Amino acid sequence: MALAFALLSVGVARATTKADIDAFLKSTTYLVLHKNQMSEWNFKMPDAVRQSWTLTPFQVINYQQFEQMRHDPDKSFIIRMKFKFPEDKIKAPYKFMVIVRGAKTDDLNAMPELASMPLGYASSDQDSWAYKLEGLLRFAQHHILYLQKHPEQIGKNPLLIYNKDLPSLKGKELWLVKSDLTSKVNSVSKIRKYYKGKVRIVSKEDIRKAIKEKRTDVVYLHKVGPEGHLTKARVYKALLGAGDDRMYYFDYHNYSSKKGDGLLKKDFKRLNKR
């Protein structure tokens, strides 16, 4: 699968099927804690699952238990994975949140995948994504339900579908963290030159609270970029609803010192045409 679509799939060995989704919804899902006990994943994800996971019964397990259970197709797992796209010119690995079914395979990448979200490049700091984990989990859940209701869309490019929701951005308030903005649009006054909708520069904690409170009036940015650690990388940008868990916008650009690591003025111009 092309890297431009990485926001929803790490490209497993075979395509997800309607039967995979139906079987998943009958399974028990296990949140797999990371091997690093001090990981933000371990601190934040158990509460996120308890608060927001509604698709299946769930339990929390460690990685050793996952290794013992992963071959059972009646079980499913939410796990953090490191993944590198083998055919991509950009060799940097990513951290992904992945939802998979158990399978009789020793290849983790061959387990039937229901949904996945990139958290960041493997070199990025955890605090660049940890505050959004509950929102990313809810979007992945939303995506699975969408495929269940619209099985004809399985295997198609879901990003084209979600970008069709851009007109629904009207009336929403766009909440952005300043570090996710490039220099030409790193203040409300600069953004106003290109975008006439409601926008606020907020803290990561503000976004975490909006997600927790399921603020239907708020849309936030999930950005995956080099964070100062890479010179050759792509910058992925997705706008997600804090309350409705929809994706309103997706795009990416190749990182350069000129373009920067974050939303560009061309993104705001596109949003303004909604």
KOLKOL-470414 format. One line per 3 residues: their letters; for each residue z, x, y of N, C-alpha, C. Coordinates in nm, 2 decimals. Layout:
N
a> Z:X:Y:Z:X:Y:Z:X:Y | ...
***
This chain:
274
mal> 0.00:0.08:-0.12:0.00:0.00:0.00:0.00:0.09:0.12 | -0.08:0.05:0.22:-0.09:0.13:0.35:0.04:0.14:0.42 | 0.07:0.26:0.48:0.20:0.28:0.54:0.22:0.19:0.66
afa> 0.11:0.13:0.72:0.13:0.04:0.83:0.21:-0.08:0.78 | 0.21:-0.11:0.65:0.28:-0.23:0.60:0.41:-0.19:0.54 | 0.46:-0.07:0.57:0.58:-0.03:0.51:0.70:-0.11:0.54
lls> 0.70:-0.19:0.65:0.81:-0.26:0.69:0.86:-0.36:0.58 | 0.77:-0.39:0.49:0.80:-0.49:0.39:0.79:-0.44:0.25 | 0.74:-0.32:0.23:0.73:-0.28:0.09:0.72:-0.13:0.08
vgv> 0.79:-0.07:-0.02:0.78:0.07:-0.04:0.66:0.10:-0.14 | 0.59:0.00:-0.18:0.47:0.02:-0.26:0.51:0.05:-0.41 | 0.56:-0.04:-0.48:0.61:-0.02:-0.62:0.48:-0.01:-0.71
ara> 0.51:0.02:-0.83:0.40:0.05:-0.93:0.31:-0.07:-0.95 | 0.37:-0.19:-0.95:0.29:-0.31:-0.97:0.33:-0.41:-0.86 | 0.24:-0.51:-0.84:0.26:-0.60:-0.73:0.37:-0.71:-0.78
ttk> 0.44:-0.76:-0.68:0.54:-0.86:-0.71:0.46:-0.99:-0.74 | 0.51:-1.07:-0.83:0.45:-1.20:-0.88:0.54:-1.31:-0.85 | 0.49:-1.43:-0.86:0.57:-1.56:-0.84:0.68:-1.56:-0.95
adi> 0.64:-1.51:-1.07:0.74:-1.51:-1.18:0.86:-1.42:-1.14 | 0.83:-1.31:-1.08:0.94:-1.22:-1.03:1.03:-1.29:-0.94 | 0.98:-1.36:-0.84:1.06:-1.43:-0.75:1.14:-1.54:-0.82
daf> 1.08:-1.62:-0.90:1.16:-1.72:-0.97:1.27:-1.66:-1.06 | 1.24:-1.56:-1.13:1.34:-1.49:-1.21:1.45:-1.43:-1.13 | 1.42:-1.37:-1.01:1.51:-1.32:-0.92:1.61:-1.42:-0.87
lks> 1.56:-1.54:-0.84:1.65:-1.65:-0.79:1.74:-1.70:-0.89 | 1.72:-1.67:-1.02:1.81:-1.71:-1.12:1.91:-1.60:-1.17 | 1.89:-1.48:-1.10:1.97:-1.37:-1.14:2.10:-1.36:-1.06
tty> 2.19:-1.26:-1.10:2.30:-1.22:-1.02:2.26:-1.09:-0.95 | 2.29:-1.08:-0.83:2.25:-0.97:-0.75:2.37:-0.88:-0.72 | 2.34:-0.75:-0.74:2.44:-0.65:-0.73:2.41:-0.55:-0.61
lvl> 2.51:-0.55:-0.51:2.49:-0.45:-0.41:2.54:-0.32:-0.46 | 2.45:-0.22:-0.45:2.48:-0.09:-0.50:2.53:0.00:-0.39 | 2.66:0.05:-0.40:2.71:0.14:-0.30:2.65:0.27:-0.31
hkn> 2.64:0.34:-0.20:2.57:0.47:-0.20:2.67:0.58:-0.26 | 2.61:0.69:-0.31:2.69:0.79:-0.37:2.78:0.86:-0.27 | 2.73:0.86:-0.14:2.82:0.92:-0.04:2.92:0.81:0.00
qms> 3.04:0.83:-0.03:3.14:0.73:0.00:3.17:0.71:0.14 | 3.13:0.80:0.23:3.15:0.79:0.37:3.02:0.73:0.44 | 2.93:0.69:0.36:2.80:0.63:0.42:2.83:0.50:0.50
ewn> 2.76:0.48:0.61:2.77:0.36:0.68:2.73:0.24:0.59 | 2.64:0.27:0.50:2.59:0.16:0.41:2.71:0.11:0.33 | 2.80:0.19:0.29:2.92:0.15:0.21:3.02:0.08:0.30
fkm> 3.03:0.12:0.43:3.12:0.05:0.52:3.07:-0.09:0.56 | 2.94:-0.10:0.59:2.89:-0.22:0.65:2.83:-0.32:0.55 | 2.76:-0.28:0.45:2.69:-0.37:0.36:2.77:-0.47:0.29
pda> 2.89:-0.43:0.23:2.96:-0.53:0.16:3.00:-0.65:0.24 | 3.04:-0.63:0.37:3.07:-0.74:0.46:2.94:-0.82:0.49 | 2.83:-0.75:0.51:2.70:-0.82:0.54:2.66:-0.91:0.43
vrq> 2.68:-0.86:0.31:2.64:-0.95:0.19:2.73:-1.07:0.18 | 2.86:-1.04:0.20:2.96:-1.15:0.19:2.93:-1.26:0.29 | 2.89:-1.22:0.41:2.87:-1.31:0.52:2.74:-1.38:0.52
swt> 2.64:-1.31:0.47:2.50:-1.36:0.49:2.42:-1.39:0.36 | 2.46:-1.33:0.25:2.37:-1.34:0.13:2.39:-1.48:0.06 | 2.28:-1.56:0.05:2.29:-1.70:0.00:2.20:-1.72:-0.11
ltp> 2.11:-1.63:-0.15:2.01:-1.66:-0.25:2.06:-1.67:-0.39 | 2.16:-1.58:-0.42:2.20:-1.57:-0.56:2.35:-1.53:-0.56 | 2.42:-1.55:-0.67:2.56:-1.49:-0.68:2.55:-1.34:-0.67
fqv> 2.66:-1.28:-0.62:2.65:-1.13:-0.60:2.78:-1.07:-0.64 | 2.77:-0.94:-0.67:2.88:-0.85:-0.69:2.85:-0.72:-0.63 | 2.96:-0.64:-0.61:2.94:-0.50:-0.55:2.97:-0.40:-0.66
iny> 2.88:-0.30:-0.68:2.90:-0.20:-0.78:2.88:-0.06:-0.73 | 2.91:0.04:-0.80:2.88:0.18:-0.76:2.75:0.22:-0.83 | 2.71:0.34:-0.79:2.58:0.39:-0.84:2.58:0.41:-0.99
qqf> 2.69:0.46:-1.04:2.71:0.48:-1.19:2.69:0.35:-1.27 | 2.75:0.24:-1.21:2.73:0.11:-1.28:2.59:0.06:-1.27 | 2.52:0.09:-1.16:2.38:0.06:-1.14:2.30:0.12:-1.25
eqm> 2.32:0.25:-1.28:2.25:0.32:-1.38:2.26:0.26:-1.52 | 2.38:0.20:-1.54:2.40:0.14:-1.67:2.34:0.00:-1.68 | 2.32:-0.07:-1.56:2.28:-0.21:-1.56:2.13:-0.23:-1.52
rhd> 2.07:-0.13:-1.47:1.94:-0.14:-1.41:1.82:-0.18:-1.50 | 1.84:-0.17:-1.63:1.73:-0.21:-1.72:1.74:-0.36:-1.76 | 1.83:-0.43:-1.71:1.85:-0.57:-1.75:1.77:-0.66:-1.65
pdk> 1.67:-0.73:-1.70:1.58:-0.81:-1.61:1.66:-0.93:-1.55 | 1.77:-0.97:-1.61:1.85:-1.08:-1.56:1.94:-1.04:-1.44 | 1.93:-0.91:-1.40:2.01:-0.87:-1.29:1.91:-0.82:-1.18
sfi> 1.96:-0.83:-1.06:1.89:-0.78:-0.94:1.98:-0.69:-0.85 | 1.92:-0.61:-0.77:2.00:-0.51:-0.70:1.95:-0.50:-0.55 | 2.05:-0.48:-0.46:2.02:-0.44:-0.33:2.07:-0.29:-0.32
irm> 1.98:-0.20:-0.29:2.01:-0.06:-0.30:1.94:0.02:-0.19 | 2.01:0.12:-0.15:1.95:0.21:-0.05:1.87:0.32:-0.12 | 1.74:0.34:-0.09:1.66:0.44:-0.15:1.60:0.53:-0.05
kfk> 1.57:0.65:-0.09:1.49:0.75:-0.02:1.35:0.74:-0.08 | 1.25:0.73:0.01:1.11:0.72:-0.04:1.02:0.79:0.05 | 0.92:0.86:-0.01:0.82:0.93:0.06:0.68:0.87:0.01
fpe> 0.59:0.84:0.10:0.46:0.79:0.06:0.38:0.90:0.01 | 0.34:0.91:-0.11:0.28:1.03:-0.17:0.14:1.06:-0.11 | 0.07:0.96:-0.07:-0.07:0.99:-0.02:-0.07:0.99:0.14
dki> 0.04:0.98:0.20:0.04:0.98:0.35:0.04:1.12:0.40 | -0.03:1.14:0.51:-0.04:1.27:0.58:0.10:1.31:0.64 | 0.18:1.21:0.68:0.31:1.24:0.73:0.40:1.25:0.61
kap> 0.46:1.36:0.58:0.53:1.39:0.46:0.68:1.35:0.47 | 0.72:1.31:0.58:0.87:1.28:0.60:0.91:1.16:0.51 | 1.03:1.18:0.45:1.08:1.07:0.37:1.16:0.97:0.46
ykf> 1.17:0.84:0.40:1.24:0.74:0.47:1.36:0.69:0.39 | 1.45:0.63:0.46:1.56:0.55:0.40:1.52:0.41:0.40 | 1.53:0.34:0.28:1.49:0.20:0.27:1.61:0.12:0.22
mvi> 1.62:-0.01:0.26:1.70:-0.11:0.20:1.60:-0.18:0.10 | 1.62:-0.18:-0.03:1.53:-0.24:-0.12:1.60:-0.34:-0.21 | 1.53:-0.45:-0.23:1.58:-0.56:-0.32:1.49:-0.56:-0.44
vrg> 1.54:-0.53:-0.56:1.46:-0.52:-0.68:1.53:-0.59:-0.80 | 1.44:-0.63:-0.90:1.49:-0.68:-1.03:1.51:-0.57:-1.12 | 1.60:-0.59:-1.22:1.62:-0.49:-1.33:1.49:-0.49:-1.41
akt> 1.46:-0.37:-1.47:1.34:-0.36:-1.56:1.36:-0.25:-1.66 | 1.29:-0.26:-1.77:1.30:-0.16:-1.87:1.21:-0.04:-1.84 | 1.25:0.03:-1.74:1.17:0.15:-1.69:1.27:0.25:-1.64
ddl> 1.24:0.38:-1.66:1.32:0.48:-1.60:1.28:0.52:-1.46 | 1.17:0.46:-1.42:1.12:0.49:-1.28:1.17:0.39:-1.18 | 1.26:0.43:-1.09:1.31:0.34:-1.00:1.20:0.27:-0.91
nam> 1.10:0.34:-0.88:0.99:0.29:-0.80:0.91:0.19:-0.88 | 0.92:0.18:-1.01:0.85:0.08:-1.09:0.92:-0.05:-1.11 | 1.04:-0.06:-1.06:1.12:-0.19:-1.07:1.06:-0.29:-0.98
pel> 1.05:-0.42:-1.03:0.98:-0.52:-0.95:1.06:-0.54:-0.82 | 0.98:-0.52:-0.71:1.04:-0.53:-0.57:1.02:-0.67:-0.51 | 1.13:-0.72:-0.46:1.12:-0.85:-0.39:1.10:-0.83:-0.24
asm> 1.17:-0.73:-0.18:1.15:-0.71:-0.04:1.22:-0.57:-0.01 | 1.17:-0.51:0.10:1.24:-0.39:0.14:1.22:-0.37:0.29 | 1.31:-0.30:0.35:1.31:-0.27:0.49:1.34:-0.13:0.52
plg> 1.26:-0.05:0.59:1.29:0.08:0.63:1.41:0.08:0.72 | 1.51:0.16:0.69:1.62:0.18:0.79:1.59:0.28:0.89 | 1.53:0.39:0.85:1.49:0.50:0.94:1.43:0.61:0.86
yas> 1.39:0.72:0.93:1.35:0.84:0.86:1.48:0.90:0.79 | 1.46:0.97:0.68:1.58:1.03:0.61:1.66:1.12:0.70 | 1.59:1.18:0.80:1.66:1.27:0.89:1.73:1.20:1.01
sdq> 1.71:1.07:1.02:1.77:1.00:1.14:1.92:0.98:1.11 | 1.99:0.96:1.23:2.14:0.94:1.22:2.16:0.80:1.17 | 2.27:0.78:1.10:2.31:0.65:1.05:2.33:0.55:1.16
dsw> 2.38:0.59:1.27:2.42:0.50:1.38:2.29:0.44:1.44 | 2.17:0.49:1.41:2.05:0.43:1.46:2.01:0.30:1.39 | 2.07:0.27:1.27:2.04:0.15:1.20:2.16:0.08:1.14
ayk> 2.27:0.14:1.14:2.39:0.07:1.07:2.43:-0.06:1.14 | 2.42:-0.07:1.27:2.47:-0.19:1.34:2.38:-0.31:1.32 | 2.26:-0.28:1.26:2.16:-0.39:1.24:2.15:-0.43:1.09
leg> 2.23:-0.38:1.00:2.22:-0.40:0.86:2.22:-0.55:0.82 | 2.32:-0.62:0.88:2.32:-0.76:0.84:2.20:-0.84:0.88 | 2.14:-0.80:1.00:2.02:-0.87:1.04:1.90:-0.83:0.95
llr> 1.89:-0.70:0.91:1.78:-0.66:0.83:1.79:-0.73:0.69 | 1.92:-0.74:0.64:1.94:-0.81:0.51:1.89:-0.96:0.52 | 1.93:-1.02:0.63:1.89:-1.16:0.65:1.74:-1.18:0.66
faq> 1.67:-1.08:0.73:1.53:-1.09:0.73:1.47:-1.08:0.60 | 1.52:-0.98:0.52:1.46:-0.96:0.38:1.48:-1.09:0.30 | 1.60:-1.15:0.32:1.62:-1.28:0.25:1.52:-1.39:0.29
hhi> 1.50:-1.39:0.42:1.40:-1.49:0.48:1.26:-1.46:0.42 | 1.23:-1.34:0.41:1.10:-1.30:0.35:1.08:-1.35:0.21 | 1.19:-1.33:0.13:1.18:-1.38:-0.01:1.16:-1.53:-0.02
lyl> 1.24:-1.60:0.06:1.22:-1.75:0.07:1.08:-1.79:0.11 | 1.03:-1.72:0.21:0.89:-1.75:0.25:0.79:-1.73:0.14 | 0.80:-1.63:0.06:0.71:-1.61:-0.05:0.73:-1.71:-0.16
qkh> 0.86:-1.75:-0.18:0.88:-1.86:-0.28:0.81:-1.99:-0.24 | 0.82:-2.02:-0.11:0.75:-2.15:-0.06:0.60:-2.13:-0.04 | 0.56:-2.01:-0.02:0.41:-1.99:0.00:0.36:-1.88:-0.10
peq> 0.36:-1.91:-0.23:0.32:-1.81:-0.33:0.18:-1.75:-0.31 | 0.10:-1.83:-0.24:-0.04:-1.78:-0.21:-0.04:-1.66:-0.12 | 0.07:-1.63:-0.05:0.08:-1.52:0.04:0.12:-1.39:-0.03
igk> 0.17:-1.40:-0.16:0.21:-1.29:-0.23:0.10:-1.19:-0.25 | 0.12:-1.06:-0.21:0.02:-0.96:-0.22:-0.06:-0.95:-0.10 | -0.05:-1.04:0.00:-0.13:-1.03:0.12:-0.04:-0.96:0.22
npl> -0.10:-0.93:0.34:-0.03:-0.85:0.44:0.06:-0.94:0.52 | 0.19:-0.94:0.49:0.28:-1.04:0.56:0.29:-1.01:0.71 | 0.26:-0.89:0.75:0.28:-0.85:0.89:0.18:-0.93:0.98
liy> 0.06:-0.96:0.93:-0.03:-1.04:1.00:0.02:-1.18:1.02 | 0.09:-1.23:0.91:0.15:-1.36:0.92:0.26:-1.37:1.02 | 0.35:-1.27:1.02:0.47:-1.27:1.11:0.43:-1.25:1.25
nkd> 0.32:-1.17:1.28:0.27:-1.15:1.42:0.22:-1.28:1.48 | 0.19:-1.38:1.39:0.15:-1.51:1.44:0.26:-1.58:1.51 | 0.38:-1.54:1.49:0.50:-1.60:1.55:0.53:-1.56:1.69
lps> 0.44:-1.47:1.74:0.46:-1.41:1.87:0.47:-1.52:1.98 | 0.39:-1.62:1.98:0.40:-1.73:2.08:0.54:-1.79:2.09 | 0.61:-1.79:1.97:0.75:-1.85:1.97:0.85:-1.76:2.04
lkg> 0.81:-1.65:2.09:0.90:-1.56:2.16:0.94:-1.62:2.30 | 0.85:-1.71:2.35:0.87:-1.77:2.48:1.01:-1.84:2.48 | 1.09:-1.82:2.58:1.22:-1.88:2.59:1.33:-1.80:2.53
kel> 1.30:-1.70:2.45:1.40:-1.61:2.39:1.43:-1.50:2.49 | 1.55:-1.44:2.47:1.59:-1.33:2.55:1.58:-1.20:2.47 | 1.51:-1.10:2.51:1.48:-0.98:2.44:1.59:-0.88:2.47
wlv> 1.67:-0.84:2.37:1.78:-0.75:2.39:1.74:-0.61:2.34 | 1.75:-0.51:2.42:1.70:-0.38:2.39:1.80:-0.27:2.42 | 1.81:-0.17:2.33:1.89:-0.05:2.35:1.81:0.05:2.42
ksd> 1.86:0.11:2.53:1.79:0.20:2.61:1.73:0.32:2.54 | 1.79:0.37:2.44:1.74:0.48:2.36:1.62:0.45:2.28 | 1.59:0.32:2.26:1.47:0.27:2.19:1.35:0.24:2.28
lts> 1.37:0.28:2.41:1.26:0.26:2.51:1.21:0.39:2.55 | 1.08:0.40:2.58:1.01:0.52:2.63:1.03:0.52:2.78 | 1.01:0.64:2.84:1.04:0.66:2.98:0.98:0.57:3.08
kvn> 0.86:0.52:3.06:0.80:0.43:3.15:0.85:0.28:3.15 | 0.93:0.25:3.05:0.99:0.12:3.04:1.14:0.12:3.00 | 1.21:0.22:3.05:1.35:0.23:3.01:1.45:0.17:3.11
svs> 1.41:0.07:3.18:1.49:-0.01:3.27:1.43:-0.15:3.28 | 1.51:-0.24:3.32:1.46:-0.38:3.34:1.36:-0.38:3.45 | 1.38:-0.31:3.56:1.28:-0.31:3.67:1.15:-0.26:3.62
kir> 1.15:-0.15:3.54:1.02:-0.10:3.49:0.95:-0.19:3.40 | 1.03:-0.26:3.31:0.98:-0.35:3.21:0.91:-0.47:3.28 | 0.97:-0.51:3.40:0.92:-0.63:3.47:0.78:-0.61:3.52
kyy> 0.73:-0.49:3.53:0.59:-0.46:3.57:0.49:-0.51:3.47 | 0.54:-0.52:3.34:0.45:-0.55:3.23:0.49:-0.68:3.15 | 0.61:-0.72:3.16:0.66:-0.83:3.08:0.74:-0.93:3.17
kgk> 0.71:-1.05:3.17:0.77:-1.15:3.25:0.88:-1.23:3.18 | 0.90:-1.21:3.06:1.00:-1.29:2.98:1.14:-1.23:3.01 | 1.24:-1.30:2.95:1.38:-1.26:2.97:1.41:-1.13:2.89
vri> 1.47:-1.04:2.95:1.50:-0.91:2.89:1.63:-0.85:2.94 | 1.71:-0.79:2.85:1.83:-0.72:2.89:1.84:-0.59:2.82 | 1.90:-0.49:2.89:1.93:-0.36:2.82:2.08:-0.37:2.78
vsk> 2.10:-0.36:2.65:2.23:-0.38:2.60:2.28:-0.27:2.51 | 2.40:-0.28:2.46:2.45:-0.17:2.37:2.42:-0.21:2.22 | 2.44:-0.12:2.14:2.43:-0.15:1.99:2.53:-0.25:1.95
edi> 2.65:-0.24:2.00:2.76:-0.33:1.97:2.72:-0.47:2.01 | 2.65:-0.49:2.13:2.61:-0.62:2.17:2.51:-0.68:2.07 | 2.42:-0.60:2.02:2.32:-0.65:1.92:2.40:-0.69:1.79
rka> 2.49:-0.60:1.75:2.57:-0.63:1.63:2.64:-0.77:1.64 | 2.70:-0.79:1.75:2.77:-0.92:1.78:2.67:-1.04:1.78 | 2.55:-1.02:1.84:2.45:-1.13:1.84:2.40:-1.16:1.71
ike> 2.39:-1.06:1.62:2.35:-1.09:1.48:2.46:-1.16:1.41 | 2.58:-1.11:1.43:2.70:-1.17:1.36:2.72:-1.32:1.40 | 2.69:-1.34:1.53:2.71:-1.48:1.59:2.58:-1.57:1.57
krt> 2.48:-1.51:1.51:2.35:-1.58:1.48:2.30:-1.65:1.61 | 2.29:-1.56:1.71:2.24:-1.61:1.84:2.09:-1.65:1.83 | 2.06:-1.77:1.83:1.92:-1.81:1.82:1.84:-1.79:1.95
dvv> 1.90:-1.76:2.06:1.83:-1.73:2.18:1.80:-1.58:2.20 | 1.84:-1.50:2.10:1.83:-1.35:2.11:1.73:-1.30:2.01 | 1.64:-1.21:2.06:1.55:-1.13:1.97:1.58:-0.98:2.00
ylh> 1.60:-0.90:1.89:1.63:-0.76:1.91:1.52:-0.67:1.84 | 1.53:-0.55:1.88:1.43:-0.45:1.83:1.48:-0.37:1.71 | 1.41:-0.37:1.60:1.43:-0.27:1.50:1.32:-0.16:1.51
kvg> 1.37:-0.04:1.55:1.27:0.07:1.57:1.30:0.18:1.46 | 1.20:0.23:1.40:1.21:0.34:1.31:1.12:0.45:1.37 | 1.19:0.56:1.41:1.12:0.67:1.47:1.19:0.80:1.44
peg> 1.13:0.91:1.49:1.18:1.04:1.45:1.32:1.08:1.51 | 1.36:1.01:1.61:1.50:1.04:1.67:1.52:1.18:1.70 | 1.42:1.25:1.75:1.44:1.39:1.79:1.44:1.49:1.67
hlt> 1.42:1.44:1.55:1.42:1.54:1.43:1.29:1.58:1.38 | 1.18:1.50:1.42:1.05:1.53:1.37:0.95:1.54:1.48 | 0.85:1.62:1.46:0.74:1.63:1.56:0.61:1.56:1.52
kar> 0.60:1.53:1.39:0.49:1.45:1.33:0.55:1.33:1.26 | 0.53:1.21:1.32:0.59:1.09:1.27:0.52:0.97:1.33 | 0.55:0.86:1.27:0.51:0.73:1.33:0.63:0.66:1.39
vyk> 0.61:0.58:1.48:0.71:0.50:1.54:0.68:0.35:1.51 | 0.77:0.29:1.43:0.75:0.15:1.39:0.84:0.06:1.48 | 0.78:-0.05:1.52:0.86:-0.14:1.61:0.85:-0.28:1.56
all> 0.96:-0.35:1.54:0.96:-0.49:1.49:1.07:-0.56:1.58 | 1.03:-0.68:1.62:1.12:-0.77:1.69:1.17:-0.88:1.60 | 1.30:-0.89:1.58:1.36:-0.98:1.49:1.45:-1.08:1.56
gag> 1.46:-1.20:1.51:1.55:-1.30:1.57:1.69:-1.28:1.52 | 1.79:-1.28:1.61:1.93:-1.25:1.58:1.99:-1.37:1.50 | 1.93:-1.49:1.53:1.98:-1.61:1.46:1.89:-1.67:1.36
ddr> 1.76:-1.67:1.38:1.67:-1.74:1.29:1.61:-1.64:1.19 | 1.63:-1.51:1.21:1.59:-1.41:1.11:1.44:-1.40:1.09 | 1.36:-1.44:1.19:1.22:-1.43:1.19:1.17:-1.30:1.25
myy> 1.05:-1.26:1.21:0.99:-1.14:1.27:0.89:-1.20:1.37 | 0.90:-1.16:1.50:0.81:-1.21:1.60:0.70:-1.11:1.64 | 0.72:-0.98:1.60:0.62:-0.88:1.65:0.64:-0.76:1.56
fdy> 0.52:-0.70:1.53:0.52:-0.57:1.47:0.41:-0.48:1.52 | 0.44:-0.36:1.54:0.33:-0.26:1.57:0.38:-0.12:1.54 | 0.30:-0.02:1.55:0.34:0.12:1.53:0.25:0.21:1.61
hny> 0.29:0.33:1.64:0.21:0.43:1.71:0.25:0.56:1.65 | 0.16:0.66:1.67:0.18:0.79:1.63:0.27:0.86:1.74 | 0.38:0.92:1.69:0.46:0.99:1.79:0.39:1.11:1.85
ssk> 0.42:1.13:1.99:0.37:1.24:2.06:0.47:1.26:2.18 | 0.47:1.38:2.24:0.56:1.40:2.35:0.51:1.31:2.47 | 0.39:1.27:2.47:0.34:1.18:2.58:0.38:1.03:2.55
kgd> 0.36:0.99:2.43:0.39:0.85:2.40:0.54:0.83:2.38 | 0.61:0.92:2.32:0.75:0.90:2.30:0.79:0.82:2.18 | 0.92:0.80:2.16:0.98:0.74:2.05:1.05:0.61:2.09
gll> 0.97:0.50:2.09:1.02:0.37:2.13:0.92:0.28:2.17 | 0.96:0.16:2.23:0.86:0.07:2.28:0.78:0.13:2.40 | 0.65:0.10:2.40:0.56:0.15:2.51:0.53:0.04:2.60
kkd> 0.47:0.07:2.72:0.43:-0.03:2.81:0.32:-0.12:2.75 | 0.24:-0.07:2.66:0.14:-0.15:2.59:0.20:-0.26:2.50 | 0.32:-0.23:2.45:0.39:-0.33:2.37:0.43:-0.44:2.46
fkr> 0.49:-0.41:2.58:0.53:-0.52:2.67:0.41:-0.60:2.72 | 0.30:-0.53:2.74:0.18:-0.60:2.78:0.13:-0.70:2.68 | 0.14:-0.66:2.55:0.10:-0.75:2.44:0.20:-0.86:2.43
lnk> 0.33:-0.84:2.45:0.42:-0.94:2.44:0.40:-1.04:2.55 | 0.36:-1.00:2.67:0.34:-1.08:2.78:0.22:-1.18:2.76 | 0.13:-1.15:2.67:0.01:-1.23:2.65:0.04:-1.34:2.54
r> 0.16:-1.35:2.50:0.20:-1.44:2.39:0.15:-1.58:2.42
***
